[in-house]
Amino acid sequence: MPGVGQTYMRLSPELQERIRLDQSQGRQSAWRAIDDEAIRRNPARDQANLHRPAYVRDVEKILHSAYYNRYSDKTQVFSLYKNDDLTRRALHVQLVSRAARTIGRALGLNLDLIEAIALGHDMGHTPFGHAGERYLDEVYHKHTGRYFRHNVHSARVLDNVFGYNLSLQTLNGILCHNGEFGLQSYEPSELGDFSSFDATTEQCCIEERAGDHLVAATLEGCLVRICDMIAYVGKDRQDAARITDSDMLPVYSERTVGASNALIINNLTVDIIEQSYGTNRIQLSEQGWLELEDIKLENYKLLYDNPAINSFNQERIKPMFERLYEQLLDDITRKDEGSIIWRHHVRFVNRLRNLNALGDYLSETEDNQVVVDFIASMTDDYFIDLHQHLFPDFDTGVNYTPYF
């Protein structure tokens, strides 16, 4: 017989029957997001129709957005490996979407809004994962006193840089997705309007911890936030085992949710549905939440705060961020139209802004913000190649671990 931590949990027979009955009668959650209530900056544009409801339009805008392709070469945790099995953000956002939509279907939520938030939630993430985010934040703060947060920047890219006219509900869910700070229960906050949304994003840029505990204004956004955690804690363990060719992380049989990726996803999915069905919140049982937090802490100890990984990033990757930032800032301040930032970023952004009848990007954007927009948009490979292009004589000591 398998131990507790090796068991795939199932929904209780009583809840299964309740869900089947509700679905057969077309009942959905009384708190689900309604397409007709979607709010846009420009309500005259992107009006819903029969085959493209409001949040479907958001999904398609994100899928076809300028930076969606770049997910495919932005690493999650383990960078500088030539290994197709390691998770990139393209897969991560799909895993978040899948987990959230599975739960959302059972709960009777709006699956299109879930998909839009999930697919867009990491659009503003830097190359080199959270290490890259940390290094970009440090150099940006040194120059401006402001803070860089990838969740805030994801909303900025889609809303301000390219002006896709996404719904406030989608942007709010993206802004509030930060999966590093978990709660046992999420009850939606007030949605407000675009003025309050803009004020909140600005507060996140000027107060260091202002965005850590934001809670989304929809159940769909709350669900994506918790599924962000569910999607990465086990998958990161899988990736670690893949590169070490061993099970480097212990499996605790006493854990109800288990420790393998498949068990974590299944068992927390069941836990959330059991605890949340028919309520106005997304929640875990106390045991499920404590075990999820314990797994995260264990991951930090063994993976995210691994001295070998962090020392390499600190010694090699961080100076590259600083060097690139200073050079790009000098180029943009001098308005050097032959520079890489001008040719690869400014012109590219303006071409797409023109399609949405937006104003000139540079005239509306402070120089440091232009540099941040450019660096955060980069993939890992582009970042390394750009550094080599601008500083050909500089030996970074950064090399990819090959397949063989």
C-alpha positions in Angstrom: 0.0 0.0 0.0 1.3 3.5 -0.8 2.0 5.9 2.0 -0.2 8.9 2.6 2.1 11.2 0.6 2.0 8.8 -2.4 -1.8 8.8 -2.7 -3.8 10.5 -5.3 -6.7 12.2 -3.6 -10.2 12.3 -5.0 -13.2 14.6 -4.5 -15.6 13.4 -1.9 -18.6 11.5 -3.3 -20.9 14.1 -1.9 -19.2 17.0 -3.7 -18.9 15.0 -6.9 -22.7 14.5 -6.9 -23.3 18.2 -6.0 -21.1 19.3 -8.9 -22.7 16.9 -11.4 -26.2 18.1 -10.4 -25.2 21.8 -10.7 -23.6 21.3 -14.0 -26.5 19.3 -15.4 -28.8 22.2 -14.5 -26.4 24.9 -16.0 -25.5 26.4 -12.7 -22.3 28.4 -12.4 -20.7 30.2 -9.5 -22.7 33.2 -8.4 -19.3 35.1 -8.0 -17.9 34.3 -11.5 -16.7 37.2 -13.7 -19.3 38.2 -16.2 -18.1 39.0 -19.8 -20.5 41.9 -20.1 -18.9 43.6 -17.1 -15.4 43.8 -18.6 -14.0 47.3 -18.3 -11.6 48.7 -20.9 -9.7 52.0 -21.1 -11.2 52.6 -24.5 -14.7 51.0 -24.4 -15.3 51.9 -28.1 -12.6 49.4 -29.1 -12.6 45.7 -28.8 -16.2 45.2 -28.2 -17.3 41.6 -27.6 -19.3 39.6 -30.0 -20.9 36.1 -30.1 -17.8 34.2 -31.1 -15.2 36.5 -29.3 -16.6 37.3 -25.9 -14.7 39.9 -23.8 -12.1 37.7 -22.2 -11.5 35.6 -25.3 -10.4 38.9 -26.9 -8.0 39.4 -24.0 -6.6 35.8 -24.5 -6.1 36.3 -28.2 -4.5 39.7 -27.7 -2.0 38.2 -25.3 -1.2 35.2 -27.5 -0.5 37.5 -30.4 1.3 40.2 -28.4 4.7 41.4 -29.2 6.6 39.5 -26.5 4.6 36.3 -26.1 7.2 34.4 -28.3 9.9 35.4 -25.9 8.5 33.2 -23.1 10.1 30.3 -25.0 13.7 31.3 -24.0 13.1 32.8 -20.6 14.2 30.2 -18.0 12.4 29.5 -14.7 15.1 28.5 -12.3 17.9 26.8 -14.1 19.6 28.9 -16.6 22.6 28.3 -18.9 21.7 24.6 -19.7 21.2 23.2 -23.2 18.4 21.0 -22.1 15.0 20.9 -23.7 13.4 19.2 -20.7 14.0 22.2 -18.4 11.0 24.5 -17.9 10.8 27.8 -19.8 8.2 30.4 -19.1 6.3 29.4 -22.2 5.5 26.1 -20.5 5.0 27.6 -17.1 2.2 29.9 -18.1 0.5 27.0 -19.8 0.8 24.9 -16.7 -0.7 27.7 -14.6 -3.5 28.1 -17.1 -4.2 24.4 -17.2 -4.3 23.9 -13.4 -6.5 27.0 -12.9 -8.9 26.1 -15.7 -9.3 22.6 -14.3 -10.2 24.0 -10.9 -12.2 26.9 -12.4 -14.4 24.5 -14.5 -15.3 22.6 -11.4 -16.0 25.8 -9.5 -18.1 27.3 -12.3 -15.8 30.3 -13.0 -15.0 32.2 -16.2 -12.4 30.0 -18.0 -11.6 32.7 -20.5 -10.6 35.2 -17.9 -8.6 32.6 -16.1 -6.7 31.8 -19.3 -6.0 35.5 -20.1 -4.6 36.2 -16.6 -2.5 33.0 -16.6 -1.0 33.5 -20.1 -0.2 37.1 -19.4 1.0 36.9 -15.9 4.8 36.7 -16.6 4.9 38.8 -19.7 7.2 41.3 -17.9 9.6 38.8 -16.4 13.3 39.4 -16.9 15.8 36.9 -18.3 17.4 34.7 -15.7 14.3 34.3 -13.6 14.1 35.8 -10.2 17.9 36.4 -10.0 17.5 38.6 -13.1 14.5 40.4 -11.5 16.5 41.1 -8.4 19.5 42.5 -10.3 17.4 44.7 -12.6 15.6 46.0 -9.5 18.8 46.9 -7.8 20.4 48.9 -10.6 17.1 50.6 -11.4 16.6 51.5 -7.8 20.1 52.9 -7.6 19.4 55.3 -10.5 15.8 56.3 -9.7 14.8 55.2 -6.2 12.0 53.2 -7.8 11.4 49.4 -7.7 11.1 46.9 -10.4 8.6 44.0 -9.9 7.8 41.6 -12.6 4.1 41.4 -11.9 3.8 45.2 -12.2 5.9 45.2 -15.3 3.8 42.4 -16.9 0.8 44.7 -16.6 2.8 47.7 -17.9 4.0 45.9 -21.0 0.4 44.9 -22.0 -1.3 48.0 -20.9 1.1 51.0 -21.3 4.0 49.9 -23.6 1.8 48.4 -26.3 -1.7 49.6 -25.4 -3.6 46.4 -26.1 -6.7 47.7 -24.3 -7.0 44.7 -22.2 -9.8 44.5 -19.6 -9.2 45.9 -16.2 -10.2 42.4 -14.8 -7.4 40.8 -16.7 -4.8 43.4 -15.8 -5.8 43.4 -12.2 -5.3 39.6 -12.1 -1.9 39.9 -13.7 -0.8 42.7 -11.3 -2.0 40.7 -8.2 -0.6 37.3 -9.2 2.6 37.3 -7.1 3.0 33.6 -6.2 5.8 34.2 -3.7 3.4 35.3 -1.0 0.8 32.6 -0.3 -2.4 32.9 1.7 -4.7 30.1 2.9 -7.8 31.9 1.7 -8.3 34.5 -1.0 -11.4 36.6 -1.0 -11.5 39.1 -3.9 -10.8 42.7 -3.3 -12.6 45.7 -4.8 -12.0 46.1 -8.5 -12.2 49.9 -8.7 -11.5 51.7 -11.9 -8.5 52.4 -14.1 -7.6 55.4 -11.9 -7.3 53.2 -8.8 -5.4 50.6 -10.8 -2.9 53.2 -12.0 -2.5 54.4 -8.4 -1.8 50.9 -7.2 0.8 50.2 -9.8 2.6 53.4 -9.0 2.5 52.6 -5.3 4.2 49.3 -6.1 7.0 51.2 -7.9 7.7 53.6 -5.0 7.1 51.4 -2.0 9.3 48.3 -1.7 6.8 45.8 -0.4 3.5 47.5 -1.6 2.7 44.8 -4.1 3.6 41.7 -2.1 0.2 41.0 -0.7 -2.2 42.4 -3.3 -5.3 40.2 -3.8 -7.1 40.1 -7.1 -10.6 41.5 -7.5 -12.0 38.4 -9.2 -12.1 34.8 -8.1 -10.5 34.0 -11.4 -7.5 36.2 -10.5 -7.3 34.7 -7.0 -7.3 31.2 -8.5 -4.5 32.0 -10.9 -2.4 33.4 -8.1 -2.6 30.1 -6.1 -2.1 28.0 -9.2 1.1 29.9 -10.0 2.5 28.3 -6.9 1.0 24.9 -7.6 2.5 24.9 -11.1 6.1 25.7 -10.1 6.8 24.0 -6.8 6.7 20.5 -8.1 7.9 21.3 -11.6 11.0 23.0 -10.2 11.8 19.8 -8.3 11.4 17.8 -11.5 13.9 20.1 -13.3 16.4 19.8 -10.4 16.2 16.0 -10.6 16.7 16.2 -14.4 19.9 18.2 -14.3 21.4 16.2 -11.4 20.2 12.9 -12.8 18.9 12.0 -9.4 16.1 12.6 -6.9 17.9 15.4 -5.1 14.9 16.4 -3.1 13.4 14.2 -0.4 9.9 12.8 -0.6 8.0 12.9 2.7 5.4 10.1 2.9 3.6 11.9 5.7 2.7 14.8 3.5 -0.9 14.7 2.3 -0.2 16.6 -0.8 2.9 14.5 -1.6 6.2 15.9 -3.0 6.2 14.8 -6.6 4.8 17.2 -9.2 1.9 15.0 -10.3 0.8 14.4 -6.7 1.1 18.1 -5.7 -1.0 19.2 -8.7 -3.7 16.6 -8.2 -4.0 16.8 -4.5 -4.0 20.5 -4.2 -6.5 20.7 -7.0 -8.8 18.4 -5.0 -8.2 20.4 -1.8 -9.0 23.7 -3.4 -12.2 22.4 -5.0 -13.3 20.8 -1.8 -12.7 24.0 0.2 -13.9 26.5 -2.3 -17.0 25.1 -4.0 -20.1 27.3 -3.6 -18.2 30.0 -1.7 -17.0 33.5 -2.6 -13.3 32.7 -2.0 -10.5 30.5 -3.2 -9.1 28.6 -0.3 -7.0 25.6 0.8 -7.5 23.5 3.9 -5.2 24.5 6.7 -3.2 21.3 6.2 -3.0 21.8 2.4 -1.8 25.4 2.9 0.8 24.6 5.5 2.2 21.8 3.4 2.3 24.0 0.3 4.2 26.6 2.3 6.5 23.9 3.7 7.3 22.7 0.1 8.1 26.2 -0.9 10.4 26.8 2.0 12.1 23.5 1.2 12.5 24.6 -2.4 14.1 27.9 -1.3 16.5 26.0 0.9 17.6 23.5 -1.6 17.0 25.3 -5.0 16.3 29.0 -5.0 18.8 29.9 -2.3 21.3 27.3 -3.3 24.7 28.8 -2.6 26.3 27.3 -5.7 23.7 28.8 -8.0 23.4 32.1 -6.2 27.1 32.7 -6.0 27.5 32.1 -9.7 24.7 34.5 -10.5 26.0 37.1 -8.1 29.6 36.9 -9.4 28.8 36.5 -13.2 25.3 37.5 -14.1 24.8 40.5 -11.8 27.8 42.5 -13.3 26.4 41.8 -16.7 23.1 43.5 -15.8 24.9 46.5 -14.3 27.2 46.8 -17.3 24.4 46.5 -19.9 22.2 48.9 -18.0 24.8 51.7 -17.8 25.7 51.3 -21.5 22.0 51.3 -22.7 21.2 54.2 -20.5 24.1 56.2 -22.0 22.9 55.3 -25.5 19.3 56.4 -24.9 20.3 59.5 -23.0 22.5 60.6 -26.0 19.6 59.7 -28.4 22.0 57.5 -30.4 19.7 56.3 -33.2 22.4 53.8 -34.3 22.5 52.1 -31.0 21.1 48.6 -30.3 18.5 49.9 -27.8 17.2 52.4 -30.5 17.2 49.9 -33.4 16.1 46.8 -31.6 13.7 48.3 -29.0 12.6 51.9 -29.6 11.7 51.5 -33.3 10.1 48.1 -32.7 7.9 49.4 -29.9 6.9 52.5 -31.8 5.9 50.4 -34.9 3.5 48.4 -32.8 2.3 51.5 -30.9 1.4 53.2 -34.1 -0.9 50.3 -35.0 -2.9 51.1 -31.8 -2.8 54.8 -32.4 -0.6 55.5 -29.4 1.8 58.4 -29.0 5.6 58.4 -29.4 7.2 55.9 -26.9 10.2 58.0 -26.1 8.4 61.2 -25.5 6.1 59.4 -23.0 8.8 57.4 -21.2 11.6 58.3 -18.8 15.1 57.2 -20.0 15.6 54.7 -17.1 12.2 53.2 -17.8 13.1 52.7 -21.5 16.2 50.8 -20.4 14.2 48.7 -17.9 11.6 48.0 -20.6 14.3 46.8 -23.0 16.2 44.6 -20.5 13.1 43.0 -19.1 11.9 42.1 -22.6 15.1 40.1 -23.3 15.4 36.3 -23.4 18.4 34.7 -21.8 20.1 34.1 -25.1 19.6 37.6 -26.3 20.9 39.1 -23.1 24.1 37.1 -23.3 24.6 37.8 -27.0 24.0 41.5 -26.5 26.5 41.7 -23.8 29.1 39.9 -26.0 28.2 42.3 -28.9 28.7 45.4 -26.8 31.7 44.1 -24.7 33.5 41.7 -27.0 36.7 41.8 -25.1 35.1 41.1 -21.7 35.4 37.6 -20.4 32.2 37.0 -18.4 33.0 33.4 -17.6 29.4 32.5 -18.5 29.0 29.3 -20.6 26.2 27.0 -21.3 26.3 23.4 -19.9 26.2 21.3 -23.1 24.1 18.3 -23.9 27.2 16.0 -24.0 
